[in-house]
Amino acid sequence: MSANHRTARPRKILFLLIYLALTGVFSFAYYLQYYRHLDCFNELGRCYDPDIGFVYTESGMVWGVVAAVFASLAGLSVWRLRRR
């Protein structure tokens, strides 16, 4: 077993954990900025929260796209770890 092979697996596991953590963070941001207010958006793509005086926009769905990218990277990492 070469030295490169011994360091490759822990590095892959580290990247997998990073991808999973980022998936969780961006999924939570997606939930807070978009999904929680899904039924509130009007035809202009805005939702006003009178309790805190904040306007949410449909651009919050971008966090879901970023979360999906990191989830895909995590899935790819799992596939690469199992392939060996």
Legacy VTK file of the C-alpha trace (Angstrom):
# vtk DataFile Version 3.0
C-alpha trace
ASCII
DATASET POLYDATA
POINTS 84 float
0.000 0.000 0.000
1.524 3.294 -1.050
1.692 6.398 1.105
-0.565 8.218 -1.334
-3.270 5.578 -0.943
-3.128 5.774 2.862
-3.751 9.523 2.828
-6.366 9.484 0.074
-9.111 7.691 2.027
-9.055 9.969 5.107
-9.021 12.974 2.796
-12.076 11.643 0.958
-13.848 11.093 4.267
-12.955 14.621 5.363
-14.395 16.074 2.160
-17.519 13.954 2.603
-18.027 15.364 6.097
-17.474 18.905 4.835
-19.989 18.391 2.021
-22.546 16.977 4.449
-22.066 19.886 6.847
-22.457 22.426 4.048
-25.537 20.583 2.795
-27.065 20.942 6.245
-26.188 24.625 6.538
-27.559 25.547 3.128
-30.646 23.374 3.595
-31.386 25.223 6.808
-30.901 28.566 5.035
-33.292 27.373 2.311
-35.853 26.449 4.930
-35.567 29.779 6.743
-35.512 32.006 3.677
-37.920 30.225 1.342
-39.684 27.022 2.339
-41.100 28.289 5.628
-42.872 31.121 3.778
-43.873 29.159 0.691
-47.607 29.793 1.054
-47.117 33.515 1.674
-45.520 34.599 -1.624
-47.625 36.802 -3.870
-47.570 37.067 -7.666
-44.519 39.334 -7.471
-42.559 36.724 -5.538
-42.551 38.572 -2.233
-43.722 37.731 1.249
-44.028 40.387 3.951
-43.623 39.326 7.578
-45.351 42.030 9.647
-44.020 40.655 12.938
-40.439 41.561 12.132
-41.042 43.937 9.223
-39.085 41.889 6.708
-39.810 41.101 3.075
-38.817 37.634 1.881
-38.334 37.062 -1.825
-38.397 33.933 -3.931
-34.675 34.319 -4.458
-34.312 32.343 -1.231
-34.725 29.213 -3.331
-31.122 29.701 -4.437
-30.071 28.248 -1.082
-31.860 25.053 -2.068
-29.878 24.868 -5.284
-26.619 25.316 -3.386
-27.707 22.633 -0.900
-28.496 20.286 -3.796
-25.035 20.850 -5.270
-23.338 19.950 -1.992
-25.657 16.965 -1.516
-24.639 15.772 -4.980
-20.980 16.193 -4.090
-21.570 14.204 -0.902
-23.258 11.460 -2.906
-20.353 11.418 -5.329
-17.938 11.165 -2.406
-19.839 8.205 -0.966
-19.817 6.519 -4.362
-16.068 7.058 -4.699
-15.445 5.698 -1.192
-17.527 2.576 -1.836
-16.044 2.001 -5.273
-12.707 0.987 -3.857
LINES 1 85
84 0 1 2 3 4 5 6 7 8 9 10 11 12 13 14 15 16 17 18 19 20 21 22 23 24 25 26 27 28 29 30 31 32 33 34 35 36 37 38 39 40 41 42 43 44 45 46 47 48 49 50 51 52 53 54 55 56 57 58 59 60 61 62 63 64 65 66 67 68 69 70 71 72 73 74 75 76 77 78 79 80 81 82 83
